């Protein structure tokens, strides 16, 4: 355990203190007006601003797929990603702390902000990593981590991201069904409905870079999206944005 840092395993492992029912706005913890802890200005791995500003044209997608430690590492390793950050999203409590979120009384999920350059990568490629590196059928849990804070979710900020999220979800459900897996429980919603992304504490940011042997329960589990499914998802996104695939790509798809 790091000095001055809560024993996170007390809160994380096996869901010993987690709740599996989301609170209403009236039941949620009230939160506070100001952030009660420090957040670093620079990404420990990428060297980019954690809270912006980012280069013109940068787009942001928010994902939740269980403990944010492993999730953030998955995305900071991808080409085209400008920055990532761990945080809390989808609930009611303003400026929540990690300990509050783990009680289940904030309504937030552990989430990761992914800022990316759309000229280098795409929502489809980011969502491929999302679907393939966690089990989106587990509801309010991910492996040994049990509670609403560990639910699966995608919160988009553009119509194109929404189209990609819905198309890849449909395609991945076909993959899961063919493999005898269950129904996807991932929440799909616009970020403006999910609410503010509240940055997590300093020690959570790029946690697995600072602690390479730290806890992580993410990685491939035998189900993947085909190139055809990704091409079809891209076509759906471009249709929404009023663009079309180049003829060569459309023919190959």
LINZI-V948396 format. One record per pair of residues at least 24 apart in sequence whose C-alpha atoms are under 10 Angstrom apart, sorted by the first residue. I is the first residue (numbers start at 0). J is the second residue. Records with the same first field share a line. If there is no record, write none. Layout:
# LINZI-V948396
I=J ; J
This chain:
# LINZI-V948396
1=202
3=202
4=200 ; 201 ; 202 ; 203
5=97 ; 98 ; 202
6=98
7=97 ; 98 ; 101 ; 203 ; 214
8=214
9=98 ; 101
10=97 ; 98 ; 99 ; 100 ; 101 ; 102 ; 144
11=66 ; 98 ; 101 ; 143 ; 144 ; 145 ; 146 ; 148 ; 149 ; 214
12=66 ; 142 ; 143 ; 144 ; 145 ; 214
13=140 ; 141 ; 142 ; 143 ; 144 ; 145 ; 146
14=101 ; 102 ; 140 ; 141 ; 142 ; 143 ; 144 ; 145 ; 146 ; 147 ; 148 ; 149
15=101 ; 102 ; 143 ; 144 ; 145 ; 146
16=101 ; 102 ; 103 ; 145 ; 146
17=100 ; 101 ; 102 ; 103 ; 104 ; 139 ; 140 ; 144 ; 145 ; 146 ; 147 ; 148 ; 149
18=101 ; 102 ; 103 ; 104 ; 106 ; 139 ; 140 ; 145 ; 146 ; 147 ; 148
19=102 ; 103 ; 138 ; 139 ; 140 ; 145 ; 146 ; 147 ; 148 ; 149 ; 150
20=103 ; 104 ; 106 ; 139 ; 146 ; 147
21=90 ; 103 ; 104 ; 105 ; 106 ; 107 ; 139 ; 146 ; 147 ; 148
22=90 ; 91 ; 103 ; 104 ; 105 ; 106 ; 107 ; 147
23=90 ; 91 ; 104 ; 105 ; 106
24=90 ; 91 ; 92 ; 104 ; 105 ; 106
25=91
26=91 ; 104 ; 105 ; 106
27=90 ; 91 ; 92 ; 103 ; 104 ; 105 ; 106 ; 107
28=90 ; 91 ; 92 ; 93 ; 95 ; 99 ; 100 ; 102 ; 103 ; 104 ; 105 ; 106
29=91 ; 92 ; 93 ; 94 ; 95 ; 104 ; 105
30=91 ; 92 ; 93 ; 94 ; 95 ; 96 ; 99 ; 105
31=92 ; 93 ; 94 ; 95
32=93 ; 94
33=93 ; 94 ; 95
34=93 ; 94 ; 95 ; 96 ; 197 ; 198 ; 199 ; 200
35=94 ; 95 ; 96 ; 200
36=94 ; 96 ; 198 ; 199 ; 200 ; 201
37=198 ; 199 ; 200 ; 201 ; 202
38=84 ; 198 ; 199 ; 200 ; 201 ; 202 ; 203 ; 204
39=198 ; 200 ; 201 ; 202 ; 204
40=201
41=82 ; 204
42=75 ; 81 ; 82 ; 83 ; 84 ; 204 ; 205
43=82 ; 83 ; 204 ; 205 ; 206 ; 208 ; 209
44=72 ; 75 ; 76 ; 82 ; 83 ; 205 ; 208 ; 209
45=75 ; 76 ; 80 ; 81 ; 82 ; 83 ; 205
46=81 ; 82
47=81 ; 82 ; 83
48=81 ; 82 ; 83 ; 84
49=81 ; 82 ; 83 ; 84 ; 85 ; 112 ; 114 ; 198 ; 204
50=82 ; 83 ; 84 ; 112 ; 114 ; 198
51=81 ; 82 ; 114
53=81 ; 82 ; 114 ; 115 ; 116
54=81 ; 114 ; 115 ; 116
55=116
56=115 ; 116 ; 117 ; 118
57=81 ; 82 ; 113 ; 114 ; 115 ; 116 ; 117 ; 118
58=113 ; 114 ; 115 ; 116 ; 117 ; 121 ; 122 ; 155 ; 156 ; 157 ; 160
59=83 ; 112 ; 113 ; 114 ; 115 ; 116 ; 117 ; 122 ; 154 ; 155 ; 156 ; 157 ; 160 ; 190
60=111 ; 112 ; 113 ; 114 ; 115 ; 122 ; 125 ; 126 ; 153 ; 154 ; 155 ; 156 ; 157 ; 160 ; 161 ; 189 ; 190
61=85 ; 86 ; 88 ; 110 ; 111 ; 112 ; 113 ; 114 ; 152 ; 153 ; 154 ; 155 ; 156 ; 189 ; 190 ; 193 ; 196
62=88 ; 108 ; 109 ; 110 ; 111 ; 112 ; 113 ; 125 ; 126 ; 129 ; 151 ; 152 ; 153 ; 154 ; 155 ; 186 ; 187
63=87 ; 88 ; 89 ; 107 ; 108 ; 109 ; 110 ; 111 ; 112 ; 129 ; 133 ; 135 ; 148 ; 149 ; 150 ; 151 ; 152 ; 153 ; 154 ; 185 ; 186
64=108 ; 109 ; 110 ; 111 ; 129 ; 130 ; 132 ; 133 ; 134 ; 135 ; 140 ; 141 ; 148 ; 149 ; 150 ; 151 ; 152 ; 153 ; 185 ; 217
65=108 ; 109 ; 110 ; 111 ; 133 ; 134 ; 135 ; 139 ; 140 ; 141 ; 142 ; 143 ; 144 ; 145 ; 146 ; 147 ; 148 ; 149 ; 150 ; 151 ; 152 ; 215 ; 216 ; 217
66=108 ; 109 ; 110 ; 111 ; 140 ; 141 ; 142 ; 144 ; 148 ; 149 ; 150 ; 214 ; 215 ; 216 ; 217
67=108 ; 109 ; 110 ; 111 ; 112 ; 148 ; 149 ; 199 ; 203 ; 204 ; 205 ; 206 ; 207 ; 215 ; 217
68=109 ; 110 ; 111 ; 203 ; 204 ; 205 ; 206 ; 207 ; 208 ; 210 ; 213 ; 214 ; 215 ; 216 ; 217
69=111 ; 132 ; 205 ; 206 ; 207 ; 213 ; 214 ; 215 ; 216 ; 217 ; 218
70=109 ; 110 ; 111 ; 112 ; 128 ; 129 ; 132 ; 133 ; 205 ; 207 ; 215 ; 216 ; 217 ; 218
71=110 ; 111 ; 112 ; 113 ; 203 ; 204 ; 205 ; 206 ; 207
72=111 ; 204 ; 205 ; 206 ; 207 ; 208 ; 215 ; 217
73=125 ; 128 ; 129 ; 132 ; 217 ; 218
74=111 ; 112 ; 113 ; 114 ; 115 ; 125 ; 128 ; 129
75=113 ; 114 ; 115 ; 205
77=115 ; 120 ; 124 ; 125 ; 128
78=115 ; 116 ; 119 ; 120 ; 121 ; 124 ; 125
79=114 ; 115 ; 116 ; 117 ; 118 ; 119 ; 120 ; 121 ; 125
80=113 ; 114 ; 115 ; 116 ; 117 ; 119 ; 120 ; 121 ; 125
81=113 ; 114 ; 115 ; 116
82=112 ; 113 ; 114 ; 115 ; 116
83=111 ; 112 ; 113 ; 114 ; 115 ; 204 ; 205
84=110 ; 111 ; 112 ; 113 ; 114 ; 196 ; 197 ; 198 ; 199 ; 203 ; 204 ; 205
85=109 ; 110 ; 111 ; 112 ; 113 ; 196 ; 197 ; 198 ; 199 ; 200 ; 201 ; 202 ; 203 ; 204 ; 205 ; 206
86=110 ; 111 ; 112 ; 195 ; 196 ; 197 ; 198 ; 199 ; 200 ; 203 ; 204
87=111 ; 112 ; 148 ; 194 ; 195 ; 196 ; 197 ; 198 ; 199
88=112 ; 148 ; 152 ; 154 ; 190 ; 193 ; 194 ; 195 ; 196 ; 197 ; 198
89=148 ; 152 ; 154 ; 186 ; 188 ; 190 ; 191 ; 192 ; 193 ; 194 ; 195 ; 196 ; 197
90=147 ; 148 ; 193 ; 194 ; 195 ; 196
91=193 ; 194 ; 195
92=195 ; 197
93=194 ; 195 ; 196 ; 197
94=195 ; 196 ; 197 ; 198 ; 199
95=197 ; 198 ; 199 ; 200
96=197 ; 198 ; 199 ; 200
97=199 ; 200 ; 203
100=146 ; 147 ; 148
101=145 ; 146 ; 147 ; 148 ; 149
102=146 ; 147 ; 148
103=146 ; 147 ; 148 ; 149
104=147 ; 148
105=147 ; 148
106=147 ; 148
107=147 ; 148 ; 149 ; 150 ; 193 ; 194 ; 196 ; 197
108=139 ; 146 ; 147 ; 148 ; 149 ; 150 ; 151 ; 152
109=147 ; 148 ; 149 ; 150 ; 151 ; 152 ; 196 ; 197 ; 199
110=148 ; 149 ; 150 ; 151 ; 152 ; 153 ; 154 ; 196 ; 197 ; 198 ; 199
111=153 ; 196 ; 197 ; 198 ; 199 ; 204
112=154 ; 196 ; 197 ; 198
121=159 ; 160 ; 163 ; 233 ; 236
122=155 ; 157 ; 159 ; 160 ; 161 ; 162 ; 163 ; 164 ; 167 ; 229 ; 232 ; 233 ; 236
123=159 ; 160 ; 162 ; 163 ; 164 ; 166 ; 167 ; 224 ; 228 ; 229 ; 230 ; 231 ; 232 ; 233 ; 236
124=163 ; 167 ; 224 ; 229 ; 233
125=160 ; 163 ; 164
126=153 ; 160 ; 163 ; 164 ; 167 ; 168 ; 224 ; 229
127=164 ; 167 ; 168 ; 171 ; 223 ; 224 ; 225 ; 228 ; 229
128=218 ; 219 ; 223 ; 224
129=153 ; 167 ; 218
130=164 ; 167 ; 168 ; 171 ; 172 ; 183 ; 185 ; 219 ; 220 ; 222 ; 223 ; 224
131=171 ; 217 ; 218 ; 219 ; 220 ; 221 ; 222 ; 223 ; 224
132=216 ; 217 ; 218 ; 219 ; 220 ; 221 ; 222 ; 223
133=216 ; 217 ; 218 ; 219 ; 220 ; 222
134=175 ; 180 ; 181 ; 183 ; 184 ; 185 ; 217 ; 218 ; 219 ; 220 ; 222
135=168 ; 171 ; 172 ; 175 ; 181 ; 182 ; 183 ; 184 ; 185 ; 186
136=172 ; 175 ; 180 ; 181 ; 182 ; 183 ; 184 ; 185
137=181 ; 182 ; 183 ; 184 ; 185
138=182 ; 183 ; 184 ; 185 ; 186
139=184 ; 185
141=216 ; 217
142=216 ; 217
143=216
144=216
150=184 ; 185 ; 186
151=183 ; 184 ; 185 ; 186 ; 187
152=184 ; 185 ; 186 ; 187 ; 188 ; 193
153=185 ; 186 ; 187 ; 188 ; 189 ; 190 ; 193
154=186 ; 187 ; 188 ; 189 ; 190 ; 191 ; 192 ; 193 ; 194
155=187 ; 188 ; 189 ; 190 ; 191 ; 192 ; 193
156=188 ; 189 ; 190 ; 191
157=189 ; 190 ; 240
158=189 ; 236 ; 237 ; 239 ; 240
159=232 ; 233 ; 235 ; 236 ; 237 ; 238 ; 239 ; 240 ; 241
160=189 ; 233 ; 236 ; 239
161=187 ; 188 ; 189 ; 235 ; 236 ; 239
162=232 ; 233 ; 234 ; 235 ; 236 ; 237 ; 238 ; 239 ; 240
163=229 ; 231 ; 232 ; 233 ; 234 ; 235 ; 236 ; 237 ; 239
164=188 ; 232 ; 236
165=232 ; 235 ; 236
166=228 ; 229 ; 231 ; 232 ; 233 ; 234 ; 235 ; 236
167=224 ; 228 ; 229 ; 230 ; 231 ; 232 ; 233 ; 235
168=224 ; 232
169=228 ; 232
170=223 ; 224 ; 225 ; 227 ; 228 ; 229 ; 231 ; 232
171=222 ; 223 ; 224 ; 225 ; 228
172=224
173=224
174=222 ; 223 ; 224 ; 225
175=221 ; 222 ; 223
177=222
178=221 ; 222
180=222
226=251 ; 252
227=251 ; 252
228=252
